[in-house]
Amino acid sequence: MKRRFIYTLIIGIITWVGVLLFGPVGMVSMALLAVLAFFKKKFDEREYQLLYKTNNYAFSLMVIVMVIIHQLGFHGNVIMQENWLILSLSGFYIGQGLFGLIIFNRE
């Protein structure tokens, strides 16, 4: 499970940087998420509960990232205005990876 969270954290960071550097072409890095299908394993109830908790925290971070992107878009940042959806999605994956590692190390 930790490998999965490390992978989503890395993909989120790669996508964020790729979109900021290359614009819409950087969205291609999101295709690396297809490798997550190979991390498949049966989870028990405890892991599902912690996964849901992680996703709730990650969604909260995504909302905060969306507000930041919205505010930067008002100040004339064209990259933020054009690519707000993919940047907020990569913010979700960064949050999922970070919170997943924190929660699974603590519990």
N, C-alpha and C positions, 0 to 999 in steps of 0.2 A: 504494500500500500504506500509505503514511503517513496518507492521509486516512481509511482504514479504521480504523487504530489511534486516531487522534484522535477519530473518531466513537464508537468503543466506549468510550473513556475518558469522553467527555462523557455518553453514555447511562448508564454506570455511576454517575457522580456524580449525575446527575439522578434516577435511580431510588433511590439511597441516601437522598438528601435528601427525595425525595417520600414514601418509606415512613416515614422518621422524623418528618416533619411531619404527614402525612395518614393514616398507618396503611395498612390494606389498599387504600385507594383510590389510593395512590401507585403501586401496581403497574401502573397503566394506562400509565405512562411507559415500561414495557418494550416496548410495542407499537411504539415508534420503531425498534426493531431490524429491523423489516420493511424499512426503507429500505436495509439492507445488501445486499439482493438487487440493487440498482442499481449497487453498487460492483464488480460481477463483472468479472473479467478473467482471462486465462490467465496462470498463474504458471509460472515456470521452476523447475528443481530447487533452485536456491539459495534462492529465495524460499520454497518449501515447507519446506526444511530450517530456515530461520530462523523460519518460522511455527510449526513444531512445537516449536522451542526456546522461543519466546515462550509458547506454550500450556502447556508444562511449568512454566515459571517462574510463570505466572499461576495454575496449579492449586495450586502450593505456597503462593502468597499466599492463595488461597481457603481452604486448610486452616487457615492462621494466623488468618484472619478468622473462620472457623467456631469456632475455639477461643476467640477473644475474645468472640464472641456468646454462646457457651455459658457462659462465666464471668460475663458481665454478666447472663445470664438467671437464674443462681443468686442474684444479688443483688437480685432483685425487679424488674428492668426488664421490664415487660409487653410493650412494643413489640418488644423483642428476642426474647422467648419466642414471640410469636405469628407473627412474620414472619422467622424465622431463615433459611428457605430462599431467599427473594427477596433478603434482605440479603447472604447468602453468594454468590448468583449475581451480584449487582451488584458485589460485591468481586472476583469473577473478571473481570468486564469492566473494572473499573478497573485491575486488575493486567495484563490483556492489553494494554490501551492504553498503560500506562506502560512495561512491559517491551518492548513492540513498538517504541515510539519510541526507547527506549534502545538496543536491539539493532540496529535498522535504521540509526540514526545512527552507531553505532560500527563496524559492519561494512560 
